[in-house]
Structures are given as C-alpha cells and as structure tokens.
Amino acid sequence: MLCEPLAGRVALVTGASSGIGLAVAHRLHDAGVRVAALSRHAEADRDGPSYLPLVGDVRSVRDLSSACERAAQTYGGIDIVVANAGVGSWGPVEITPQAEVDEMIDINVKGLINTVRAALPALRLSSSPDLVTIASEAGRRALPDEAVYVASKFAQVGFTRSLDHELREAGIRTVNICPGGVATKFGMGRGLRHESMPELQSMLTPEDIADVVEFVLTRPRHLRILEVALRHLSEDSWG
C-alpha cells in the first residue's frame, strides 16, 4: 500500500509546548512537514524556516484566527490540523472546583470547535487536508471520578465524528485518536492522581501517540480512518 507523503505539507499543532503535542510537532517536522506549533507560552525549542512557534489560547477565537492566518501566510496554506490542546482534572464531581469544570469545557470542547472553525477555510483549499483530534479512551467509555473530563472527551469524539459527515465530500479526512494512559504531566492530571498509583506505572509515551498520528496521516487519500483506540499492553482490558 503506497503511503501519502508528508514532506512539504503544512501542519498546525495545538497544545504543542509539551507532552503529546510537542512529540507530534517534532515527529511531523522530522518528516519534512512545515509545522506551526501553537501553545499558550512562547517556547521556541526548535528553530528553522520550517518550524513556526506561535503563542495563543484555543479559548480565544481571535488567537486562533491570527495563528491560522500567520501559518497560512508563512507557509502558503494549512494541510493538517492536530487538535491536541486539552486539560484534565480528576475527583468526585461534587468537589471539583467550578474553575476546573469551566476550564475543561472551555479548552477541551470549545477550544476544539474554535480550532476547527478557524482552520477550515485553509483546509478547504488544501489538496490533502486532514484533521486529527487527540481525544482519549475517556471519550469512549464512562469512568469514575472523571465525569466532567469524560463529558468533554465524549464531546470531542462526537464533534469529530460529525465532522466526518460534514467534510468528507470536501476531501477532508477526520480522525479521533483515543489513547489510554500517557506518561505526561497532563496524564497525572489534578486532584486524586499521583505518580505512585500502581495503575499509572505502565503508560504509553507521547512518542507512541506521534507514531499513530504519523501512520494515520500517511495512509492513501482514499482511506479514511475514523478512530484509533490504543493502550499500553500492561493497561487493563476494560471496556
């Protein structure tokens, strides 16, 4: 099966300063993609004409519009969007601080919607457009002490699946990547999780997720993968 080449394409990656987003941005850049890496903090860890660090918050429509405009002007368009920005908080729903509830909904749900709406005009002009949403296994099954996070991830999965219906005829492929536990600061979350918990000892790495993103993006154009669910071999086979 012939692979779709990545070299020369342009990608916007959100939440690109650490963890999965950083690993994906680096993997795409190493594959010859011109990467616009968006994060809330200016961290230009990689220099060069094909790596554009951008500062912005996915909660801001203005920030996203500016980021997409700058990426398109710098590189001549946008072919790939990897919507990775996200936050999580764990604990019983009745004691989850309202600020954390609002943040999860505003970043995970509204942030994804804002990202897609800002990037779609450029994606529609691309000859090889792809939208990748970094969701979670929490978007596929219910989990205790994660009610709000689960709700936000179910929303991400549903939104992206709906976009498949809306955008397929325009040639835009959409896919949900749904990893289990990933060894990042985000994976620890806030609240009840800590690194000494036995169930968190065996986790995927950000590079594992970057592998999957690269695989999905390099499939032949006629092939659209709607969802990829993955877990570490040591992670329980729940659900």
Order of alpha helices (4+ residues) and beta strands (2+ residues): beta-alpha-beta-beta-alpha-beta-alpha-alpha-beta-alpha-beta-alpha-alpha-beta
